[in-house]
Amino acid sequence: MKKTTLIIITSALAIVALIGFRLASNKEKIDAQNKPVVNANVAIPVTTAQVQEGAVSQQLVRTGNLIPFREANITATTAGKVTRVNFNLGTQVSQGQTLVELDNQLKELSLQATQLNIDKLKKDVTRYNTLLAGNATTEIQVNDTKFNYENAVNQAEQIKKQIQDANVKAPISGQIVQKAIEPGVYITVGSTLGKVLDVARLKVNVLVNESDVYQLHKGQSVKVTADVFPGRTFTGQISYIAPQGTDEHNYPVEITIANASSLKAGTYVNVDFSQKSNQKALQIPRNALVESIKNPYVYVVDNNVVHQRKISVGRDFGDTIEVLGGLSAGDVIVTTGQLNLSDGKSVQITK
């Protein structure tokens, strides 16, 4: 009886286990049938545009920093002890004005001695010429005396030049902006004693591209504005156009501002050449950017497959953005549908 009961219980458990296994298996099949099929190769619809090189329709305006019209170091041309300094920071000086004086006492004493010797030799030349006329001396003696006289004159000129060089003069007219000397200091040849700037006029150097530079000419008037003087315009004049451009086909152009008393060197200014720019630039629709101008990239379509491409951007023209690098004319880029894209995705171009 016990054996029969055990067999019945074992059989019942086996039947229950088999039923559970069949139910679980059927559930997996049903779930698999109800699960949606994802096709990784489904093409995502997008719209595209072609990268084009177009004319930039805006005024020819360039920016730069003002620099002095001229600047020069005050440099010692001889060695010696400084006895007097005739300038301070901000002093207005004229070209040729004596700025630094050196101790010339020994040179002046040497010049006096040389001058006395010249006076003596001059009298000797006259005397020997008179003696030669009376056959009381030789022509050799006369020539030697004349040679000594001329040599003494030459020596005196050299000492005068040394005394003159010891007085350091202003190389240009302008304002002292650096002072590096005081009385009592011993200086050597080539020592920089200060700096003078000519700021009565100011200059600004800008780069103009090849397509625009041929419209400019030396002497042409331009408008100069500065953010520190809103609403005020200064008149400048093109003073130089480089005959040779850079590797990027840009040409240095120099503008001189004559009446620049209100401006200071180093000020950031805008130069308006008062004409339209003929420059061309690669441009793309603004909505082609996936992120922002700070981290710009686009999707480039190649055989209905997109590839993410980092780009560098320039000027903002409103609906379009200038592209400085990363794309070429003729490239096809995605303008809508970027949110569903990733690198290597298949796309379907729609109109």
C-alpha positions in Angstrom: 0.0 0.0 0.0 2.8 2.4 0.9 4.6 1.5 -2.3 1.5 2.3 -4.4 1.0 5.6 -2.7 4.7 6.6 -3.4 4.3 5.8 -7.1 1.2 7.9 -7.4 2.8 10.9 -5.7 5.9 10.6 -7.9 3.8 10.4 -11.0 1.8 13.5 -10.0 4.9 15.6 -9.4 6.3 14.6 -12.8 3.1 15.6 -14.5 3.1 19.0 -12.7 6.7 19.6 -13.7 6.0 18.7 -17.3 3.0 21.1 -17.4 5.1 24.0 -15.9 7.9 23.4 -18.4 5.4 23.4 -21.3 3.8 26.6 -20.0 7.1 28.5 -19.7 8.2 27.3 -23.1 5.0 28.5 -24.7 5.3 32.0 -22.9 8.8 32.5 -24.4 7.5 31.7 -27.9 4.5 34.1 -27.5 6.8 36.9 -26.2 9.2 36.4 -29.1 6.3 36.6 -31.5 4.9 39.8 -29.9 8.4 41.6 -29.7 8.7 44.3 -32.4 11.4 43.6 -35.0 14.1 46.3 -35.2 15.8 46.8 -38.5 19.1 48.6 -38.0 19.4 49.2 -41.7 16.2 51.3 -41.9 17.1 54.6 -43.7 16.3 57.8 -41.8 14.6 60.5 -43.9 16.6 63.8 -44.0 16.9 66.9 -46.0 20.3 68.1 -47.3 22.1 71.1 -48.8 25.3 71.4 -50.8 28.2 73.4 -49.4 28.8 76.4 -51.7 31.2 79.2 -52.1 29.4 82.5 -52.3 30.1 86.2 -52.2 30.1 87.9 -48.9 27.7 90.8 -49.1 29.0 93.2 -46.5 31.1 96.3 -46.0 34.9 95.9 -46.2 35.8 96.4 -42.6 38.9 95.2 -40.9 40.1 95.5 -37.2 43.4 96.1 -35.6 45.3 97.9 -32.8 46.7 101.4 -33.1 50.5 101.7 -33.0 52.8 104.7 -32.8 53.7 106.3 -36.1 57.4 106.0 -35.1 59.3 104.8 -32.1 63.0 104.7 -31.3 65.3 103.8 -28.5 67.6 106.5 -27.0 71.0 104.8 -27.3 74.5 105.8 -26.1 77.1 106.1 -28.9 80.0 106.5 -26.5 81.0 105.4 -23.0 81.2 107.7 -20.0 79.8 109.0 -16.8 76.4 110.7 -17.0 76.4 114.3 -15.7 73.0 115.4 -16.7 69.7 114.0 -17.9 67.4 116.4 -19.7 64.2 114.4 -19.8 61.5 112.7 -17.7 58.6 110.4 -18.5 56.1 112.3 -20.6 58.6 115.0 -21.8 58.0 116.2 -25.3 61.3 116.3 -27.2 62.4 117.4 -30.7 64.6 115.4 -33.0 68.3 116.4 -32.4 67.6 117.8 -28.9 70.3 116.9 -26.3 68.8 114.5 -23.8 71.8 113.1 -21.9 75.2 114.8 -21.3 78.4 112.9 -20.3 81.5 114.0 -18.5 83.7 115.5 -21.2 86.3 117.2 -19.1 89.2 115.0 -20.2 88.2 115.2 -23.8 87.9 119.0 -23.6 91.4 119.3 -22.0 92.8 117.1 -24.7 91.1 119.3 -27.3 92.7 122.4 -25.8 96.1 120.8 -25.9 95.6 119.8 -29.4 94.5 123.2 -30.4 97.6 124.8 -28.8 99.7 122.4 -30.8 97.8 123.3 -34.0 98.5 127.0 -33.4 102.3 126.3 -32.9 102.5 124.0 -36.0 100.6 126.6 -38.1 103.3 129.2 -37.2 106.0 126.7 -38.0 104.6 126.0 -41.4 104.6 129.7 -42.2 108.1 130.2 -40.8 109.6 127.2 -42.7 108.0 128.3 -45.9 109.7 131.7 -45.5 113.0 130.0 -44.8 112.6 127.7 -47.8 112.1 130.8 -50.0 115.5 132.1 -48.7 117.1 128.7 -49.1 117.6 128.6 -45.3 115.9 125.2 -44.9 115.0 122.1 -46.9 111.8 121.1 -48.6 111.7 117.9 -46.5 111.6 120.0 -43.3 108.8 122.1 -44.7 106.8 118.9 -45.7 107.3 117.3 -42.3 106.0 120.4 -40.5 103.0 120.7 -42.8 102.2 117.0 -42.2 102.3 117.4 -38.4 100.0 120.4 -38.7 97.4 118.6 -40.8 97.6 115.5 -38.5 97.0 117.7 -35.5 93.9 119.3 -37.2 92.5 115.9 -38.0 93.1 114.8 -34.3 91.2 117.9 -33.1 88.2 117.0 -35.4 88.1 113.5 -33.9 88.1 114.9 -30.4 85.3 117.3 -31.3 83.3 114.4 -32.7 83.8 112.4 -29.5 82.6 115.3 -27.4 79.6 115.8 -29.7 78.7 112.0 -29.5 78.9 112.1 -25.8 75.8 114.3 -25.8 73.0 111.8 -26.6 70.4 113.4 -28.8 66.7 112.6 -29.5 66.5 110.3 -32.5 63.0 111.4 -33.4 60.5 114.0 -32.2 57.8 112.7 -29.8 57.1 111.9 -26.2 59.4 110.0 -23.7 57.7 106.8 -22.6 60.6 105.1 -21.0 63.5 106.4 -18.9 66.4 104.1 -17.8 69.1 106.5 -16.8 70.0 108.9 -14.0 73.0 111.3 -13.4 76.1 109.7 -12.0 75.7 106.3 -13.8 78.4 105.1 -16.0 77.1 103.9 -19.4 78.7 101.9 -22.2 78.4 102.1 -26.0 75.0 100.8 -27.1 73.3 101.2 -23.7 69.5 101.9 -24.0 68.8 105.0 -22.0 65.0 105.4 -22.8 62.4 105.3 -25.5 60.6 108.0 -27.4 57.3 107.6 -29.3 55.9 109.7 -32.1 52.2 109.6 -31.2 51.2 112.9 -33.0 50.1 110.4 -35.7 49.0 106.8 -35.2 49.0 103.8 -37.5 47.0 100.6 -37.8 48.0 97.5 -39.8 45.3 95.2 -41.2 45.1 92.3 -43.6 43.0 92.6 -46.8 42.3 89.6 -49.0 43.4 89.3 -52.5 40.0 89.9 -54.1 39.6 93.3 -52.2 43.1 94.7 -52.1 43.1 95.6 -55.8 40.3 98.1 -55.2 42.5 100.0 -52.7 45.1 102.6 -53.5 47.7 104.6 -51.6 46.3 107.9 -50.3 42.7 106.6 -50.2 40.7 108.0 -47.2 39.1 105.5 -44.8 36.9 105.8 -41.7 38.2 104.7 -38.4 36.1 104.0 -35.3 36.8 102.9 -31.8 34.5 101.4 -29.2 35.9 103.8 -26.6 34.4 106.7 -28.6 30.9 105.5 -29.7 29.4 107.5 -32.5 32.7 109.3 -33.3 34.6 108.7 -36.6 38.2 109.5 -37.3 39.7 110.0 -40.8 42.6 107.8 -41.9 44.6 107.4 -45.0 46.1 104.4 -46.7 49.8 104.9 -46.4 51.1 101.6 -47.5 49.9 98.5 -49.4 52.2 95.5 -49.4 53.4 94.4 -52.9 53.4 90.8 -51.8 50.8 88.8 -49.9 51.0 86.1 -47.3 50.6 82.4 -47.9 46.9 82.8 -47.3 46.7 85.5 -50.0 46.2 88.3 -47.6 48.0 91.7 -48.0 49.2 93.9 -45.2 47.7 97.4 -45.5 48.8 100.3 -43.3 46.5 103.2 -42.4 47.8 106.5 -40.9 45.6 108.7 -38.7 47.0 112.2 -38.7 44.8 114.0 -36.1 44.9 111.3 -33.4 45.4 113.4 -30.3 42.3 111.8 -28.7 43.4 108.2 -29.3 46.2 106.2 -27.7 48.5 103.5 -29.0 47.1 100.0 -28.3 43.4 101.0 -28.8 41.3 98.5 -30.7 39.8 100.1 -33.8 37.7 99.2 -36.9 38.8 100.4 -40.3 35.9 100.9 -42.8 37.1 101.1 -46.4 33.6 102.4 -47.4 33.1 99.8 -50.1 31.5 96.4 -50.5 33.7 93.4 -50.1 34.1 91.1 -53.1 35.4 88.3 -50.9 34.0 84.8 -51.4 33.6 82.3 -48.6 32.4 78.7 -48.1 28.9 79.0 -46.5 26.4 76.5 -45.1 22.9 76.9 -43.8 22.8 77.7 -40.1 20.4 74.9 -39.3 23.0 72.4 -40.5 25.0 72.8 -37.3 24.3 69.9 -34.9 25.4 71.7 -31.8 26.5 75.3 -31.4 29.1 77.6 -33.0 31.3 76.9 -30.0 31.4 73.1 -30.8 30.3 72.9 -34.4 29.9 69.7 -36.4 27.7 68.6 -39.3 26.7 65.3 -40.9 28.1 64.8 -44.4 26.2 62.4 -46.7 28.2 59.9 -48.8 26.4 57.3 -50.8 23.3 57.6 -48.5 25.4 57.1 -45.4 26.2 60.0 -43.0 29.6 60.7 -41.4 30.0 63.2 -38.5 32.4 66.0 -39.4 34.0 68.6 -37.1 34.2 72.0 -38.7 35.6 75.4 -37.9 33.4 78.4 -38.5 33.9 82.1 -39.1 31.5 84.9 -39.6 27.8 84.7 -38.9 25.8 86.0 -41.8 22.3 85.3 -40.3 20.9 82.4 -42.2 24.3 81.1 -43.2 27.6 80.5 -41.5 31.1 80.9 -42.9 33.1 77.7 -42.9 36.9 78.1 -42.4 37.8 74.4 -42.4 36.4 70.8 -42.4 34.3 71.1 -45.5 34.8 71.6 -49.2 32.6 73.1 -51.9 30.3 70.4 -53.2 30.0 68.4 -50.0 26.4 67.4 -49.2 25.4 68.0 -45.6 22.2 67.2 -43.6 20.0 70.2 -42.7 17.1 68.5 -40.9 16.7 65.1 -39.2 20.1 65.3 -37.3 18.5 64.3 -34.0 18.0 60.7 -35.2 21.4 60.4 -36.7 24.8 58.9 -35.6 28.0 58.3 -37.5 27.5 55.6 -40.1 23.7 55.7 -40.2 21.8 55.2 -43.5 19.7 58.0 -44.7 17.0 58.7 -47.3 17.2 62.2 -48.8 13.8 63.9 -49.1 12.8 67.1 -50.7 
